[in-house]
Amino acid sequence: MEMHIKMTQKMHQELKNHLHNGDGLEAVAFVLCGKSDQSGINYLLAHETCLLPYDNCVRTQDRVNWKTIDVEGVLEKALSKNLSIIKIHSHFIQDSNFSSFDDISDRDFFESVFGWLDSDTPQASVIMYPDGSLKGRIISSDLDFSSVKRFTIVGNDIKFYWETQNSKTPLAFERNSQTFGNHTTRILRDMKIGIIGVSGTGSPIAEMLMRLGAGTIVLADPDTVGQENLNRIISSRKTDAVDEKLKVDVLQRHITEVNIGTHVITYPCVFQESEKALEELSTCDVIFGCVDSIEGRHYLNLISTAYLVPVIDVGVKLVADGKGNVDSIIGNIHYLTPGYQTLEERGVYSWDMLSAEVMKRIARDEYENRRVYFENIEVSSPAVISVNSVYSSLAVNEMLGRIHMFRYNDNSRYRHTVVNLTDWDLSSYPICATKDDWHLSNIGLGNSQNKTNEAII
């Protein structure tokens, strides 16, 4: 069994403040987690942190004791919401292993957990070190231990902690390593990155990710190549348009022919209509949204919240007068993570616009009857490779800036970037916490509740 654990940066900081408060004594906390299972990998997705008060523990420099009765509230929540439990405690020696006392403690505690929950779903025990790094193990229902392979921390920064990581940098990426270092290059080799929409902005993003050394790219787009796409889809050929080749297949062919190590998974469909595509995307480390669809953007926000996946949404609007003149070229890059304002809250779309687009797709006649009530649904804009690639490049560098913090200022300042090419201006803005109750209550729930499945899958 392979397990990955994901949590938000806010939760990670809450745990660090509690477990490493400066007094030199071990402490313990619990994390209630949603669950997901894809391609043989189990994911625990942090939903809520539960910090056990110091007064309820016996704390020393090398162990911490508590009574199960003091965590009954945690067990009751896990049972009522179908959640798993992570026990997390502090160690002060960096990279130290679980002690013999930890072994006894974990078996005693998780025997109670499995009995209480009446489930054989794996749970986990985790050590947090002074620098915030993590080491963990899976606890099976027969109380055997096996290592957690990876932790992902999602927030203004994106951080990974691996049990082991491939240390070899292929020759093709040595120049990348000279810029971003071997560590970032290795991170990219282990990343799985989704791209929704592989035309004007999506195809340059795929090209850049391949040449940066991304390990796996998931491409989702239902459309075939047309003559009108040849001006901007990288690697597309006239014969692809004549033969009506799927866009995802054209990009997969190109990446495979370049052959520098990137694996490609394709979904030639409207991703929100495919359970398999949604499941695949829910396990990505980052998703690039390159669609004009309001419904697509809405679903990406839902995936981001429930499965703790950072989303980089790219939107470009080029307004031309039809006579060879450009009125404006403006693009927006939105960085989405759980707990922050949704695209709807940011004004990217309204609920009426979303309803209209969904109706147009699933009930065209009804949409036509009510079209007078909807505004701005038929808007389209020209697409030019030199313009689109500017925003594609900025979006990829937005991701790089989250895993390799090269910007001078804190990443919290760059959650919304506006690039106005007609003014030659680039401006970035912070984004507030979400006030959307659904998103707040569904952070990290994954597949653990039916209402989440119905909303997303």
C-alpha positions as CSV (number, residue, x, y, z in Angstrom):
1,M,0.0,0.0,0.0
2,E,1.3,3.5,-0.9
3,M,0.0,6.5,1.0
4,H,0.3,10.3,0.4
5,I,-0.8,12.9,3.0
6,K,-1.9,16.4,2.0
7,M,-2.7,19.4,4.2
8,T,-3.0,23.1,3.8
9,Q,-0.2,25.5,4.8
10,K,-2.5,27.0,7.4
11,M,-3.1,23.6,9.1
12,H,0.6,22.8,8.9
13,Q,1.5,26.1,10.7
14,E,-1.2,25.5,13.4
15,L,0.4,22.1,14.0
16,K,3.9,23.5,14.1
17,N,2.9,26.2,16.6
18,H,1.4,23.7,18.9
19,L,4.0,20.9,18.6
20,H,7.1,23.1,18.7
21,N,6.2,25.9,21.1
22,G,9.7,26.4,22.4
23,D,9.4,24.6,25.8
24,G,11.3,21.6,24.6
25,L,8.6,19.1,25.6
26,E,6.8,16.7,23.2
27,A,3.2,17.5,22.3
28,V,0.5,15.7,20.3
29,A,-2.3,16.7,18.0
30,F,-4.8,14.9,15.7
31,V,-5.9,15.6,12.1
32,L,-9.2,14.5,10.8
33,C,-8.8,13.5,7.1
34,G,-10.9,12.9,4.1
35,K,-9.9,10.0,1.8
36,S,-9.3,9.3,-1.8
37,D,-8.0,6.2,-3.6
38,Q,-6.6,6.3,-7.1
39,S,-4.3,4.0,-9.0
40,G,-3.4,2.0,-5.9
41,I,-2.4,5.1,-3.9
42,N,-4.3,6.1,-0.8
43,Y,-4.6,9.8,0.0
44,L,-5.3,11.2,3.4
45,L,-6.5,14.8,3.0
46,A,-6.4,17.0,6.0
47,H,-9.9,18.4,6.9
48,E,-9.5,19.7,10.5
49,T,-6.8,19.9,13.1
50,C,-7.5,19.0,16.7
51,L,-4.8,20.2,19.1
52,L,-4.7,18.3,22.4
53,P,-4.3,20.8,25.3
54,Y,-0.9,20.6,27.1
55,D,-2.8,20.2,30.4
56,N,-4.3,17.0,29.2
57,C,-0.9,15.4,28.6
58,V,2.1,14.2,30.5
59,R,4.9,15.7,28.5
60,T,8.6,15.0,28.6
61,Q,11.5,15.6,26.2
62,D,11.1,12.2,24.5
63,R,7.5,11.2,24.9
64,V,4.0,12.3,25.5
65,N,1.1,10.5,27.2
66,W,-2.6,11.2,27.2
67,K,-5.9,9.5,28.0
68,T,-8.1,8.2,25.2
69,I,-11.1,9.7,26.9
70,D,-9.6,13.2,26.1
71,V,-9.9,12.5,22.4
72,E,-13.3,11.0,22.3
73,G,-14.6,14.1,20.6
74,V,-12.1,13.5,17.8
75,L,-13.2,9.9,17.5
76,E,-16.9,10.9,17.4
77,K,-16.2,13.4,14.5
78,A,-14.3,10.8,12.6
79,L,-17.1,8.3,12.9
80,S,-19.9,10.8,12.0
81,K,-18.1,12.2,8.9
82,N,-16.4,8.9,7.7
83,L,-13.0,10.4,8.3
84,S,-9.6,8.9,9.0
85,I,-7.3,10.1,11.8
86,I,-3.6,11.1,11.8
87,K,-1.9,11.2,15.2
88,I,1.0,13.7,14.9
89,H,3.6,14.5,17.6
90,S,6.8,16.3,17.9
91,H,10.4,15.1,17.8
92,F,13.3,17.5,18.5
93,I,16.1,15.6,16.8
94,Q,15.9,16.2,13.1
95,D,15.0,13.1,11.0
96,S,14.9,10.8,14.1
97,N,12.8,7.7,13.7
98,F,9.8,6.5,15.6
99,S,10.9,5.3,19.1
100,S,10.0,2.1,20.8
101,F,7.7,4.1,23.0
102,D,6.1,5.5,19.8
103,D,5.5,1.9,18.7
104,I,3.7,1.0,21.9
105,S,1.7,4.3,21.9
106,D,0.6,3.9,18.3
107,R,-0.6,0.3,18.7
108,D,-2.5,1.1,21.8
109,F,-4.1,4.3,20.4
110,F,-5.0,2.9,17.0
111,E,-6.4,-0.3,18.4
112,S,-8.9,2.0,20.1
113,V,-9.4,4.0,16.9
114,F,-10.2,0.9,14.7
115,G,-12.5,-0.4,17.4
116,W,-14.3,2.9,17.7
117,L,-14.7,3.5,13.9
118,D,-15.4,-0.2,13.2
119,S,-13.5,0.2,9.9
120,D,-10.3,-1.3,8.4
121,T,-9.5,2.0,6.6
122,P,-5.8,2.8,7.2
123,Q,-4.9,5.6,9.6
124,A,-1.5,7.3,10.1
125,S,1.0,8.4,12.7
126,V,3.3,11.3,11.9
127,I,6.4,13.0,13.4
128,M,6.9,16.7,12.9
129,Y,10.5,18.0,13.3
130,P,11.5,21.6,14.4
131,D,11.8,22.8,10.8
132,G,8.3,21.6,10.0
133,S,9.3,18.6,8.0
134,L,7.4,15.4,8.4
135,K,7.9,11.6,8.6
136,G,5.0,9.2,8.8
137,R,3.8,5.7,8.8
138,I,0.6,4.0,7.9
139,I,-1.3,2.0,10.6
140,S,-3.2,-0.9,9.1
141,S,-6.2,-2.5,10.9
142,D,-4.0,-5.4,12.0
143,L,-1.7,-2.7,13.6
144,D,1.2,-3.2,11.2
145,F,3.4,-0.2,10.1
146,S,4.5,0.9,6.7
147,S,6.0,4.2,5.5
148,V,4.1,7.2,4.2
149,K,5.7,7.9,0.8
150,R,5.0,11.6,0.5
151,F,3.6,14.7,2.2
152,T,2.3,17.8,0.3
153,I,1.7,21.1,2.0
154,V,-0.6,23.4,-0.1
155,G,-0.8,27.1,0.4
156,N,1.1,30.3,-0.6
157,D,4.0,27.9,-1.1
158,I,3.8,24.3,-2.2
159,K,6.1,22.0,-0.2
160,F,6.8,18.3,-0.5
161,Y,8.4,15.9,1.9
162,W,9.4,12.4,0.5
163,E,10.4,9.2,2.2
164,T,12.9,8.8,-0.6
165,Q,13.4,10.8,-3.8
166,N,15.3,10.2,-7.0
167,S,18.5,12.1,-6.8
168,K,19.7,11.8,-10.4
169,T,19.2,14.8,-12.7
170,P,19.0,13.8,-16.4
171,L,21.4,15.5,-18.8
172,A,18.5,17.2,-20.6
173,F,17.7,19.2,-17.5
174,E,21.2,20.3,-16.3
175,R,20.6,23.9,-17.5
176,N,17.3,23.9,-15.6
177,S,19.2,22.8,-12.5
178,Q,21.7,25.6,-12.9
179,T,18.8,28.1,-12.6
180,F,16.5,26.4,-10.1
181,G,18.8,23.9,-8.4
182,N,18.8,20.1,-8.4
183,H,16.2,20.0,-5.7
184,T,13.5,21.8,-7.7
185,T,14.4,19.8,-10.8
186,R,13.9,16.6,-8.8
187,I,10.6,17.9,-7.5
188,L,9.3,18.4,-11.0
189,R,10.3,14.9,-12.0
190,D,8.0,13.6,-9.2
191,M,5.1,15.9,-10.0
192,K,1.9,15.1,-11.7
193,I,0.4,18.2,-13.3
194,G,-3.0,18.6,-15.0
195,I,-3.8,20.9,-17.9
196,I,-7.5,21.5,-18.7
197,G,-7.8,22.8,-22.3
198,V,-4.8,22.3,-24.6
199,S,-5.2,25.0,-27.2
200,G,-4.0,28.6,-27.0
201,T,-2.6,28.7,-23.4
202,G,-2.7,25.0,-22.6
203,S,-0.4,23.8,-25.4
204,P,2.5,26.2,-24.6
205,I,2.1,25.2,-20.9
206,A,2.4,21.6,-21.8
207,E,5.5,22.3,-23.9
208,M,7.2,24.3,-21.1
209,L,6.4,21.7,-18.4
210,M,7.8,18.9,-20.6
211,R,11.1,20.8,-21.1
212,L,11.2,21.7,-17.4
213,G,11.1,17.9,-16.7
214,A,7.6,17.4,-15.3
215,G,7.2,13.7,-14.5
216,T,3.5,13.2,-15.5
217,I,1.2,15.5,-17.4
218,V,-2.6,14.9,-17.5
219,L,-4.3,16.5,-20.6
220,A,-8.1,17.0,-20.8
221,D,-9.8,18.5,-23.8
222,P,-12.7,17.1,-25.9
223,D,-12.0,18.9,-29.1
224,T,-10.3,18.0,-32.3
225,V,-7.7,20.2,-34.2
226,G,-9.3,22.6,-36.7
227,Q,-7.7,24.8,-39.3
228,E,-8.3,27.8,-37.0
229,N,-6.2,26.1,-34.3
230,L,-3.0,25.8,-36.3
231,N,-1.9,29.4,-35.5
232,R,-1.5,28.5,-31.8
233,I,-1.4,24.8,-30.9
234,I,2.3,23.9,-30.6
235,S,3.2,20.8,-32.6
236,S,0.0,20.8,-34.6
237,R,0.1,20.1,-38.3
238,K,-2.2,20.8,-41.2
239,T,-2.8,17.0,-41.6
240,D,-4.0,17.0,-38.0
241,A,-6.7,19.4,-38.9
242,V,-7.6,17.5,-42.1
243,D,-7.7,14.3,-40.1
244,E,-9.6,15.9,-37.2
245,K,-7.1,14.6,-34.7
246,L,-7.9,15.1,-31.0
247,K,-5.9,17.9,-29.5
248,V,-4.8,15.8,-26.6
249,D,-3.5,13.1,-29.0
250,V,-1.5,15.7,-31.0
251,L,0.2,16.9,-27.8
252,Q,0.8,13.4,-26.5
253,R,2.4,12.5,-29.8
254,H,4.7,15.5,-29.6
255,I,5.8,14.9,-26.0
256,T,6.4,11.2,-26.7
257,E,8.5,12.0,-29.8
258,V,10.6,14.5,-27.8
259,N,11.2,11.6,-25.4
260,I,12.8,13.3,-22.4
261,G,10.9,11.5,-19.7
262,T,7.5,13.0,-19.4
263,H,4.6,10.5,-19.2
264,V,1.3,11.7,-20.7
265,I,-2.2,10.7,-19.6
266,T,-5.1,11.9,-21.9
267,Y,-8.8,12.5,-21.4
268,P,-10.5,13.5,-24.7
269,C,-13.6,14.7,-22.9
270,V,-15.3,17.4,-21.0
271,F,-13.5,16.7,-17.8
272,Q,-16.5,17.4,-15.5
273,E,-18.6,14.8,-17.3
274,S,-16.0,12.0,-16.8
275,E,-15.7,10.3,-13.4
276,K,-12.3,8.9,-14.4
277,A,-11.0,12.3,-15.5
278,L,-12.1,13.9,-12.2
279,E,-10.5,11.1,-10.2
280,E,-7.3,11.5,-12.1
281,L,-7.2,15.3,-11.7
282,S,-8.0,15.0,-8.0
283,T,-4.6,13.4,-7.5
284,C,-2.6,16.0,-9.4
285,D,0.0,18.2,-7.6
286,V,-1.1,21.3,-9.6
287,I,-3.8,21.9,-12.2
288,F,-3.6,24.6,-14.9
289,G,-7.1,25.8,-16.0
290,C,-6.9,27.0,-19.6
291,V,-10.6,27.0,-20.4
292,D,-13.1,29.7,-21.3
293,S,-15.8,27.6,-19.7
294,I,-17.3,29.0,-16.5
295,E,-18.5,25.5,-15.6
296,G,-15.0,24.2,-16.0
297,R,-13.6,26.9,-13.8
298,H,-16.2,26.2,-11.2
299,Y,-15.4,22.4,-11.1
300,L,-11.7,23.2,-10.8
301,N,-12.4,25.2,-7.7
302,L,-14.4,22.3,-6.3
303,I,-11.5,19.9,-6.9
304,S,-9.1,22.3,-5.4
305,T,-11.1,22.6,-2.2
306,A,-12.1,18.9,-1.7
307,Y,-8.8,17.3,-2.7
308,L,-6.3,20.0,-1.7
309,V,-5.0,20.6,-5.2
310,P,-3.6,24.1,-6.2
311,V,-5.1,25.4,-9.4
312,I,-3.6,28.1,-11.6
313,D,-6.4,29.6,-13.7
314,V,-5.3,31.4,-16.9
315,G,-7.7,33.7,-18.8
316,V,-6.8,36.0,-21.8
317,K,-9.0,38.5,-23.4
318,L,-7.9,40.1,-26.7
319,V,-10.3,42.7,-28.1
320,A,-9.9,43.6,-31.7
321,D,-11.9,45.9,-33.9
322,G,-11.9,43.5,-36.9
323,K,-9.9,46.0,-39.0
324,G,-6.4,45.0,-37.8
325,N,-6.4,47.2,-34.7
326,V,-6.2,46.0,-31.1
327,D,-8.4,47.7,-28.5
328,S,-7.0,45.8,-25.5
329,I,-5.1,42.7,-24.4
330,I,-5.6,41.8,-20.8
331,G,-5.0,38.5,-19.1
332,N,-5.5,37.2,-15.5
333,I,-3.7,34.5,-13.6
334,H,-5.5,33.3,-10.5
335,Y,-3.8,31.0,-7.9
336,L,-6.4,28.9,-6.1
337,T,-5.9,26.9,-2.9
338,P,-8.4,25.8,-0.2
339,G,-9.5,28.4,2.2
340,Y,-9.1,31.4,-0.1
341,Q,-11.6,33.2,-2.2
342,T,-13.1,31.2,-5.0
343,L,-13.2,32.5,-8.6
344,E,-16.9,33.3,-8.0
345,E,-16.0,35.5,-5.0
346,R,-13.3,37.1,-7.1
347,G,-15.8,38.2,-9.7
348,V,-14.5,36.0,-12.5
349,Y,-18.1,34.7,-13.0
350,S,-21.5,35.0,-11.4
351,W,-24.0,32.2,-10.3
352,D,-26.3,33.4,-13.1
353,M,-23.5,33.0,-15.7
354,L,-22.7,29.5,-14.4
355,S,-26.4,28.5,-14.5
356,A,-26.7,29.8,-18.0
357,E,-23.7,27.9,-19.3
358,V,-24.7,24.6,-17.6
359,M,-28.2,25.0,-19.2
360,K,-26.7,25.7,-22.6
361,R,-24.7,22.4,-22.4
362,I,-27.4,20.1,-21.0
363,A,-30.7,21.8,-22.1
364,R,-30.1,23.8,-25.2
365,D,-33.7,24.4,-26.0
366,E,-34.5,25.7,-22.6
367,Y,-31.4,27.9,-22.8
368,E,-32.5,29.4,-26.0
369,N,-35.9,30.2,-24.5
370,R,-34.4,31.9,-21.5
371,R,-31.4,33.5,-23.4
372,V,-32.7,37.0,-23.0
373,Y,-32.2,36.7,-19.2
374,F,-28.5,35.8,-19.5
375,E,-25.6,38.2,-20.3
376,N,-22.1,37.8,-21.7
377,I,-22.4,34.1,-22.3
378,E,-21.5,34.2,-26.1
379,V,-18.3,36.2,-25.6
380,S,-15.3,35.0,-27.5
381,S,-12.0,36.7,-28.4
382,P,-9.2,36.2,-30.9
383,A,-6.2,34.0,-30.0
384,V,-2.6,34.7,-31.1
385,I,0.3,32.5,-30.1
386,S,2.6,35.4,-29.2
387,V,0.0,36.8,-26.9
388,N,-1.2,33.6,-25.3
389,S,2.3,32.4,-24.7
390,V,3.0,35.4,-22.5
391,Y,0.3,34.3,-20.1
392,S,1.3,30.6,-20.4
393,S,4.8,31.5,-19.4
394,L,3.7,33.6,-16.5
395,A,1.4,30.8,-15.3
396,V,4.2,28.2,-15.4
397,N,6.5,30.6,-13.6
398,E,3.7,31.2,-11.1
399,M,3.9,27.4,-10.3
400,L,7.7,27.5,-10.1
401,G,7.5,30.4,-7.7
402,R,5.5,28.3,-5.4
403,I,7.8,25.3,-5.3
404,H,11.0,27.3,-5.6
405,M,10.5,30.6,-3.8
406,F,12.5,32.9,-6.1
407,R,10.4,36.1,-5.8
408,Y,11.6,38.7,-3.4
409,N,8.3,39.1,-1.6
410,D,6.1,36.6,0.2
411,N,4.0,34.5,-2.2
412,S,0.8,35.7,-0.5
413,R,1.1,38.9,-2.6
414,Y,0.8,37.0,-5.9
415,R,-2.6,35.2,-5.7
416,H,-4.0,37.3,-8.6
417,T,-1.8,38.7,-11.4
418,V,-3.2,41.0,-14.1
419,V,-1.2,41.6,-17.2
420,N,-2.3,44.4,-19.5
421,L,-0.2,44.2,-22.6
422,T,-1.7,47.3,-24.2
423,D,-0.5,49.3,-21.1
424,W,2.6,47.0,-20.8
425,D,1.7,46.6,-17.1
426,L,1.9,43.7,-14.7
427,S,0.2,44.0,-11.3
428,S,-0.3,41.4,-8.6
429,Y,-2.6,41.3,-5.6
430,P,-3.2,39.3,-2.4
431,I,-6.5,37.5,-1.9
432,C,-8.6,37.2,1.2
433,A,-9.9,34.1,2.9
434,T,-13.1,32.6,1.5
435,K,-16.5,33.3,3.1
436,D,-18.1,30.6,1.1
437,D,-19.5,28.1,3.7
438,W,-19.5,25.2,1.2
439,H,-15.9,25.6,0.5
440,L,-14.9,26.1,4.1
441,S,-16.9,23.0,5.3
442,N,-15.6,20.8,2.5
443,I,-11.8,21.4,2.7
444,G,-10.1,18.1,2.3
445,L,-13.2,15.9,2.5
446,G,-12.2,14.1,-0.7
447,N,-14.5,11.1,-1.2
448,S,-15.5,10.9,2.4
449,Q,-19.0,12.3,2.1
450,N,-21.8,11.8,-0.4
451,K,-22.4,15.5,-0.7
452,T,-18.8,16.0,-1.8
453,N,-19.1,13.2,-4.4
454,E,-22.4,14.6,-5.7
455,A,-20.9,18.1,-6.0
456,I,-17.8,17.0,-7.7
457,I,-18.0,13.5,-9.1
